[in-house]
Amino acid sequence: MADTKPWAFDESLQPREEDVGFDLSRALGAVVLLRAEIPEDAFTGGILGTERVGYGAVIGADGLVLTIGYLITEAETIWLTTNAGTVVAGHARAYDQGTGFGLVQPLGDLRAPALERGSAAALAAGDEVFVLGHGGRAHALKARVIAKREFAGYWEYLIDDAVFTAPAHPQWGGAALLDAGGRLVGIGSLLLQEAVGEEAEQGNMFVPVDLLEPILEGLLAHGRAARAPRPWLGMYTQQAEGRLIVGGLAPGGPAERAGVRAGDLVLGVAGERTTSLADFLRGVWRLGDPGVEVPLMLARQGDVLRLSVRSADRNDFLKKPRLH
C-alpha cells in the first residue's frame, strides 16, 4: 500500500513526455490518492487494517474511480486527492470479489481527466508499459511485462491472465498500468517475486482491465456483478512445495465452524485429489452456489480426515458501504 513520505524514482526510471506516444501529463492527472477508514469491528480489519492508503484511476466523465477492492472493503470513510490538490469525499460504490476490482464514486467534482481503457490481451512479455501512482512523474515508472499467467491467491481468489511487471513499483495498491499508447490496461494488486527464466525478480501483479467490461453494468446498477457469487470457505490455503497448507482461518467462517484447523494439509475436494491452489479453488466452485456442502479431505498429524464445510457468501460477512 502507499506511503505518503516524500520520495521519487530516479530520473532514469521515470517516463518523459517527449519519449512517450501519449499525453503523459493528462494521464498522471487521472491517478488519485485514496485513503479509506474502516471500522474497528470490520470483518477485514484484522487482516487488511483499519486505515488503508493506495491509488485509483479515474475512468468516467463523472469522476468514477477504479481501484483495487481491498482498499475500500468495508470502508466507512473514503477521501480522494488529485495531483492538483483537490480533495473530495468518496463512496464505495462496488467491490467485486471475483476480479478484485473496486469502484469509488466521488461525492464532489474531482476536476480530473479520465483514462481511456485499453486491453491487456495484446500485451506480451517484454512489452514496455508504465506504472503510475499519485504524485506526478516522480511516482511514475517505466516498466516491462515479465509474464502473463494464472494467479491464485490464498484468500480464495483466482484470475486467468494476471499481468506481471518489473521493476517493482513500491506503492502498488490501485496503481494504474498503462500500455505504450497511454491506455489503462490494469490495476495494481500485489508486490511479489516472479520467476524470469532461472532467476526471481521482484515485481507487481496487475488485474487486467479486460475483466471489468463484462461486469461494469452490474456493478454500477447493483453494487456487485450480475453473476452468482462463488461459495466461500474462509480458509486461507497456501501452496508450498507441491502441498496445500491451511495457513489460517477467517474467524467464525465456514471452515473454522466445520473444524478445519490451521496447519492442516489439504489433500482433496469432493473426492478428487489436488496439489495446486488453482485446482482446489475450481473444485470448490464447481460444486454450486454459496451454501453448498464442500467435502474436504485433510491430513492432520498423520491422520486423514474427511470434513464437510457448508460454504457461504463472503459478502454476508462484510459491512456494507453507507452514504453519510
N, C-alpha and C positions, 0 to 999 in steps of 0.2 A: 504494500500500500504506500501511499505518498508520504513524504517527509517535507515539511514546509521550511526547513532550514535552507539558507541560501546555498546554491550550488549551480554548477554549469558543466556541460560536456566540453571537452577540449574542442577548439575551433575546427580541428581536422575531422571531427566526428559529426559536426553539425551540417545539415544541408544549407546550401546558399541559394538565394533567389535566382542568381544568374546560371546556376547549374541544373535546375530542375525545369521540367516542362509544364509547370502549373503555377498558379498564384500562391506562393508559399505563405505570404503574409495573411491572406484570406483564410487559408487552411489552418494556420496557427490560431487565428482568432475564433475558430469554430470549436476549439477544445477548452472545456471549462474545468475548474477545480470543483470537486464535490465533497462536501462534508455532511456526514449523517450522524445523528444521535439516536441511540437505540435504548429503550427502557431497560433498567437493571434486571427485570424479571423476564426479559425476552428469551425465547427458546434458544436462539442462536448466540445470545450474549456471551456465554462462557467460552464458545469456540471462536467467534469472529470479533468479539469485543463490543463495547457499547459506544465507542467513538471511532468512526471509520472515515478515512480520507482517501480519495482517489480522483479519477478523472471521468469525464464523459464527453461525447461528441454530439454537437448539435446536428440533427438530421432533418428538422422540419422548419418551415417558414414561421411557425408559431413558437419556435424555440425548443421543441421536443428534443430531449437529450437521451441518447442511447449510451448505456454504461454496462458494467458487469454487475450482475444481480446481487452478489453477496454484499456489495457496498450498501445496498438500500433495503435488504431483507429486514423486516420488522421495524423500519425506521420511523421514528416519531417526528423528527425534525430533519429537514434537508436544506442546505444552503448551496447555491451555485454562484461561482465567481468567475468572471471573464477576464481576459488579459487586459482589457481596458479599465478594470476595476469595478465594474458593475456587479453588485451583489443582490441576488434575488432568492427568495424562498422557493422551494420546490416541493412537489407532491409525488410520492412513489405511485406512479400510475399502473405499473405492471411489473411482475417478475415471473419469468418462465423457467421452471426447474429443468426442463428438457435441454434447452440450449445454454442456460446460464445468463441470458440477457435480462437487463432491467431497463425500464423506461421511466424517465422523470419529466413531469410537466412543470415548467416554470410558472410561478404564480405572479409574474410580472414580466416586463419587457427586458429580455436579456440584451437586446441590440447586438446580437452576434450572428454572423453568417452561418449558413448550413452547409455541411459537406455533401457532395454528390456521392451516392452509394455506387460501388462497383461490384466486382465479383472476385472472390478468392479462387474460383475454379481454374482460372487461367494461370495462376501462379505456379512456378516450378522452382526446384532447388537451384540456388544461385542467383535468382532474380533480385534486383535492387528494390528495396522498399524503404519506407520512412515511418518511424515510430514517434508520435507526437504526444507530449504531455502538456499540461498547462504551464504557462510561464514563458512563452515565446520560443525563439530559435535556440536559446540556451538549453532548453529542455527538449529539443528535437534531435533525433538520432538517425543517421544514415545506417541502414542495416541490410542484411541479405536473408533470403529464405534458406534455411538449412534443412528443412524437412516438412512434409505434409503427411500426416498419418492419423490413425485411430488414437484416441486418448481416452483412458478410463480413469476416473477419479474415485478415491475411497469413499466419498460422500454419496455414492450411488449415482454416478454421472458418467455419461458416455457420448462422445461425438465421433463421427467417422473421419473427418478430414480437417483436424486441427492444423493450424499453421504455426511452425516454429521458426523463430528468427534469432539472429545473433549479429553483433554483440548484444548483451542484455541491457535493457532499459531498467534502471533501478526502481523506478516508480511505475510499475506495470499495470496496476489495477484500473481498468477503464481506459487505458491509453488507446489512442487511435492508430491503427495500422493503415497506411496509405500506399497504393501502388504507384508505379512510375508516372501515372497520369494525374496523381493527386486525388484519386477516388478512395473513399473509405471501403476497406475490404476486410477489416477485422477489429475486434475489441479485446484489449489485453486482459488476460485471466491469471497467469501464473509466471513465476520465476523458477526455472528448473535446469537440470543438467540434461542435455540431449546428445546422443551419440552421433558423431560425424566421422564416418569411416571407423577407424580404430580408436579414435580419441573421443573424449566427452567435452562438450563446450557449454558454458552457461548461456542461457538464452531465455526468451519469452515464449509463452504459448498464447495464441490468439484464437478466439472463437470466430469462425468465418461469418461475415455479414450475410452471406447467402442464406443462412438458417433463419434470418429474420423475416424474409419476404413471405413465406407461406403462413406465418403466424401473426404478422403485424396487425391485420384487420381485427383478429380476435382479441389481441392484447389491448388495442385501443378501445374496442367496444365493451369488453367484459373484464379486463384486467388479467386475463390468462388466455392461453392458446385454446382454440376450439377443440383440439384433440383431447382424448381422455387422459387423465393423469396416470402415471405409472405406479404400480404397487411399491411401497417403501417399507424397508425393514428397520431402519435406524441402526444399521450395523456398519461400522467403519472398517471395511475389509481392505487389507493391503497385500500386494503381490511382491514376494521376495524369494528369489532363487527357486522359481517354479512352484512355490507354495502360496496358498492364500491364508492369511492370518487375520483374525479379528483383533484389530488394534484398539478398538474402543466401541462404546455403545451410546446411543442417544438416550439420555435419562428418561425413563418412562416410555421409551419407544417400543415397537412391537418385538424386536429381538430380545431386548432386556426382559420384557414381561414373559417371554416364552422360555427363558432360562439360558439363553446364549451368554457366554462369558468372554471377557477379553482374554486373549491368548489361545482361544480355540482355533483349530485348523479347520478350514472349510474344504471338505472332500468332494461334495456334490450337491446338486439341487434337483429335486423331482426325479430321483433315481438315476441321474446321469452324472458321471464323474466330471470334474472340471479343474483345470490348473491355471486358468487365466481369469483375471478380474472381468474382462470384457465378456467372456463366455458365461461367467457366473451371472452377471447382470442381465444378459439377454435371456438366460434360462429362467430367471425370476420373472422378468417382464412378460415372457411368453405365456405365463400361467393365467393371466387375466388382469382385471382391474383391481384397484385398491380394495382390500377386504378379502382377497383370495388367500387361501391357505398355501403356504410355501413350505414344502417338505425339505428339510436340510439334513445332510449327513456331515457330522463333525467328528473331529478327534480331540480328545481331552485327556492328557496324562496317560496316553497309550490305549485308552478305551475309545471305541467307536460309538457315537451317539446319534440317534435319529430324533430330531425335534421338528415340530410343525409350528411355523410362525404365521399368525394371522396378520397379513400386511395391512398398511394404512395409506391414507393420502397425506403426504408430508405437509401439505398446505394447512391441514386441520390443526397442526401443532404451532403454527406461526401466528403472531399478532398481525392483524390486518391494518393497512395504512388508513389514516383518518385525515380529513381536511379540517383544519382548525378555524 
